[in-house]
Amino acid sequence: MKTLAQIAAELQGYDPQALTCNDVGRFLARLVEPVAQAEEVGIFDALGRVLAHEVISPVSVPPHDNSAMDGYAFDGAQLAAHAPLVLTVTGTALAGKAWQGSVGPGECLKIMTGAILPHGLDTVLPQELAQVDGSRITVPPGRVVAGDNRRLRGEDLMQGQAALRKGERLTPAALGLVASFGIKTVPVHRRLRVAYFSTGDEILSLGEAPREGAVYDSNRYTVFGLLTRLGCEVIDLGVVRDEPALLEAAFTQAAQQADAIITSGGVSVGEADYTRAMMKKLGDVAFWRIAMRPGRPMAVGRIGSSVLFGLPGNPVAVMVTFLAFVRPALLRMMGCTDTEPPLLKARSTEAIRKKSGRTEYQRGMVETATDGTLRVRITGNQGSGVLSSMVQANGLIVLHHAQGNVAAGDAVDVMMFDGVI
């Protein structure tokens, strides 16, 4: 396991007092490792979990050539380019069981969606296109060609083919795919255990009486929501006062119970509290000033075998640093191979002032314009303590390190919230 100093030595131009967002990501990618333990879970418990091994299809999907719709199945070689085809209906094939009869030249089979196509039949005429006269149908010229409306055996997956990759998060579609193989359980990494707490004498827990100069803690609840959405096992250690003994006990308990520790508050230079000192005492910790807005101060390191993320105290800064840095790192610890959030392109409806030399995350609302293009506008006050503008947003406008002012109509990157917060 590398120390923080060894990791820093691998990063060209590393400066903890002026760290770019890209360098934070590169540092964390070297710091964290996936949890080793895996377990088998049932499909109903597998949503959002990360595969510990690839899933191989034990069967071909579909297992037979079958009809893609209700209609009439026949040998498409009988079709002529400009002439109708008259066929005699010899029976009906239903989904769920094979047709036992035979279909010869000049004959067809009425067939239901999903029913097996008997040998020699490769084309299905949709029933709404058929001209029916008793036991005979006419296939109008030019309405179908040979092979139409047929699902081929294994066109989704062939037996023995890798269906899902190791490190993939299981989506609702993936659960359905696994079930289509007849598989009841899947191998997944165990849930990541994450302990979190807020620090500061000015923080009130819900239920406490208001007092002058104090604020109710919102960070615990946003962090809880972010971790729960991610599928982590969350350990809430509450609010910890600025007392060395209490902080040491909280950090020690968290390190004993969790793979990762998240704190909010107490990481800024010169703050009148003991959090920074206790982090240093108990672990290998670096304190950063990141070239970003909001969320400049951050601590990262290890206490025991637990990875530590010390986030700023302001509510929006907590959420931004979590989304930009902590979430990708936790996904990596969960064993996930796809950890970076995708960025969407949208055109800004307004001018945005931006200093080059730092990355800025503005709260935005992406909407579809009348011409079908995506537009984004800023939501409300962008102060790092203004949580209401985060609620009004559906994504973060990401203004990159070297980027300058944005004019109305310029394309910008947006990190969308859907499924994340």
Backbone hydrogen bonds, N-H to C=O, Kabsch-Sander energy under -0.5 kcal/mol:
donor,donor_aa,acceptor,acceptor_aa,energy
7,I,3,T,-2.1
8,A,4,L,-2.7
9,A,5,A,-1.9
10,E,6,Q,-0.8
10,E,7,I,-1.0
11,L,8,A,-1.3
12,Q,10,E,-0.7
14,Y,11,L,-1.6
18,A,15,D,-2.0
19,L,289,R,-1.8
24,V,20,T,-1.7
25,G,21,C,-2.0
26,R,22,N,-2.1
27,F,23,D,-2.5
28,L,24,V,-2.7
29,A,25,G,-1.8
30,R,26,R,-0.9
30,R,27,F,-0.9
31,L,27,F,-1.4
32,V,28,L,-2.1
35,V,333,M,-2.8
39,E,188,V,-2.8
41,V,39,E,-0.5
41,V,186,V,-2.2
43,I,184,K,-1.6
45,D,42,G,-1.5
46,A,43,I,-1.5
48,G,170,L,-3.2
49,R,46,A,-2.1
51,L,168,E,-2.3
52,A,187,P,-2.3
53,H,187,P,-0.8
55,V,164,L,-2.1
56,I,54,E,-0.6
57,S,161,Q,-2.8
61,V,157,L,-3.3
66,N,151,R,-2.4
67,S,115,A,-2.2
68,A,149,N,-2.3
71,G,111,I,-2.6
72,Y,125,L,-2.0
73,A,109,L,-3.2
74,F,123,T,-2.2
76,G,74,F,-0.7
78,Q,75,D,-1.7
79,L,76,G,-1.7
80,A,83,A,-0.6
85,L,139,V,-1.9
87,L,85,L,-0.5
87,L,137,I,-2.6
88,T,106,G,-2.3
89,V,135,S,-3.3
90,T,108,C,-2.5
93,A,110,K,-3.3
94,L,92,T,-0.5
97,K,94,L,-1.2
107,E,104,G,-1.7
108,C,88,T,-2.6
109,L,73,A,-2.3
110,K,91,G,-2.5
111,I,71,G,-2.8
112,M,93,A,-1.8
114,G,67,S,-2.7
115,A,112,M,-2.2
117,L,65,D,-2.6
121,L,118,P,-2.1
122,D,74,F,-1.4
122,D,120,G,-0.5
123,T,74,F,-1.7
124,V,148,D,-2.0
125,L,72,Y,-2.8
127,Q,70,D,-1.8
129,L,126,P,-2.0
130,A,126,P,-0.7
130,A,127,Q,-0.7
131,Q,138,T,-1.8
132,V,130,A,-0.7
133,D,136,R,-3.4
136,R,133,D,-1.6
137,I,87,L,-2.6
138,T,131,Q,-2.0
139,V,85,L,-3.4
143,R,140,P,-1.3
148,D,145,V,-2.1
150,R,147,G,-0.9
151,R,66,N,-3.2
152,L,150,R,-0.6
154,G,62,P,-2.4
155,E,152,L,-2.1
156,D,61,V,-1.9
157,L,61,V,-2.0
160,G,57,S,-3.5
161,Q,158,M,-2.2
163,A,55,V,-3.1
164,L,55,V,-1.3
167,G,51,L,-2.4
168,E,165,R,-1.6
170,L,49,R,-2.7
171,T,169,R,-0.7
175,L,171,T,-2.2
176,G,172,P,-1.9
177,L,173,A,-2.1
178,V,174,A,-2.5
179,A,175,L,-2.4
180,S,176,G,-1.8
181,F,177,L,-0.6
181,F,178,V,-1.4
182,G,179,A,-1.7
183,I,178,V,-1.5
186,V,41,V,-2.3
188,V,39,E,-3.1
188,V,186,V,-0.6
189,H,50,V,-2.6
190,R,37,Q,-2.1
194,V,192,L,-0.6
194,V,233,E,-2.5
195,A,260,A,-2.5
196,Y,235,I,-2.2
197,F,262,I,-1.8
198,S,238,G,-2.0
199,T,264,S,-1.9
200,G,240,V,-1.5
203,I,200,G,-1.0
204,L,215,V,-3.1
208,E,205,S,-2.1
214,A,211,R,-1.9
215,V,202,E,-2.6
217,D,204,L,-2.9
221,Y,218,S,-0.6
222,T,218,S,-1.9
223,V,219,N,-2.8
224,F,220,R,-2.1
225,G,221,Y,-2.1
226,L,222,T,-2.6
227,L,223,V,-2.7
228,T,224,F,-2.6
229,R,225,G,-2.5
230,L,226,L,-1.3
231,G,227,L,-0.7
231,G,228,T,-1.1
232,C,227,L,-2.3
233,E,192,L,-3.3
234,V,232,C,-0.8
235,I,194,V,-2.5
236,D,234,V,-0.5
237,L,196,Y,-2.6
237,L,235,I,-0.7
240,V,198,S,-3.1
241,R,239,V,-0.5
243,E,241,R,-2.4
247,L,243,E,-2.6
248,E,244,P,-2.7
249,A,245,A,-2.0
250,A,246,L,-2.2
251,F,247,L,-2.7
252,T,248,E,-2.4
253,Q,249,A,-2.5
254,A,250,A,-2.5
255,A,251,F,-2.5
256,Q,252,T,-1.7
257,Q,253,Q,-1.4
258,A,254,A,-2.4
259,D,193,R,-2.5
260,A,193,R,-1.6
261,I,307,V,-2.9
262,I,195,A,-2.6
263,T,309,F,-2.2
264,S,197,F,-1.1
265,G,311,L,-2.2
271,E,268,S,-1.6
273,D,271,E,-1.9
278,M,274,Y,-2.4
279,M,275,T,-2.4
280,K,276,R,-2.3
281,K,277,A,-2.2
282,L,278,M,-2.2
283,G,279,M,-1.8
284,D,302,R,-2.0
285,V,283,G,-0.8
286,A,300,V,-3.1
288,W,286,A,-0.5
288,W,298,M,-3.5
289,R,16,P,-2.7
290,I,296,R,-3.0
291,A,19,L,-3.3
292,M,290,I,-2.3
293,R,359,T,-1.9
298,M,288,W,-1.7
299,A,310,G,-2.7
300,V,286,A,-2.3
301,G,308,L,-1.6
302,R,284,D,-2.2
303,I,306,S,-2.3
306,S,303,I,-1.9
307,V,259,D,-2.3
308,L,301,G,-3.3
309,F,261,I,-2.7
310,G,299,A,-3.1
311,L,263,T,-2.9
311,L,309,F,-0.8
316,V,384,S,-1.9
317,A,384,S,-0.9
318,V,314,N,-2.2
319,M,315,P,-1.8
320,V,316,V,-2.7
321,T,317,A,-2.4
322,F,318,V,-2.0
323,L,319,M,-2.6
324,A,320,V,-2.8
325,F,321,T,-2.2
326,V,321,T,-1.7
327,R,322,F,-3.6
329,A,325,F,-1.6
330,L,326,V,-2.9
331,L,327,R,-2.5
332,R,328,P,-1.9
333,M,329,A,-2.0
334,M,330,L,-1.9
335,G,332,R,-1.3
336,C,331,L,-2.5
337,T,167,G,-2.1
338,D,167,G,-0.6
339,T,337,T,-0.8
344,L,414,V,-3.1
346,A,412,V,-2.2
347,R,374,L,-2.5
348,S,410,D,-2.9
349,T,376,V,-2.3
352,I,406,V,-2.5
357,G,401,H,-3.1
358,R,355,K,-0.6
358,R,401,H,-1.0
359,T,291,A,-2.5
360,E,399,L,-2.5
361,Y,293,R,-2.7
362,Q,360,E,-0.6
362,Q,397,I,-2.5
364,G,395,G,-2.8
365,M,377,R,-2.7
366,V,364,G,-0.5
367,E,375,R,-2.9
369,A,367,E,-0.6
369,A,373,T,-3.3
372,G,369,A,-2.0
375,R,367,E,-3.1
376,V,347,R,-2.4
377,R,365,M,-1.7
379,T,363,R,-2.2
380,G,378,I,-0.7
386,V,383,G,-1.7
387,L,385,G,-1.2
390,M,387,L,-0.8
391,V,387,L,-1.7
392,Q,388,S,-1.7
393,A,389,S,-0.5
394,N,364,G,-2.2
395,G,364,G,-1.3
396,L,415,M,-2.6
397,I,362,Q,-4.0
397,I,395,G,-0.5
398,V,396,L,-0.6
398,V,413,D,-2.5
399,L,360,E,-3.0
399,L,397,I,-0.8
400,H,398,V,-0.7
403,Q,400,H,-1.3
406,V,352,I,-2.9
409,G,348,S,-3.1
410,D,407,A,-2.4
412,V,346,A,-3.2
413,D,398,V,-0.8
414,V,344,L,-2.2
415,M,396,L,-3.0
416,M,342,P,-0.5
416,M,414,V,-0.8
417,F,394,N,-2.4
418,D,394,N,-0.5
420,V,417,F,-3.3
421,I,417,F,-1.6
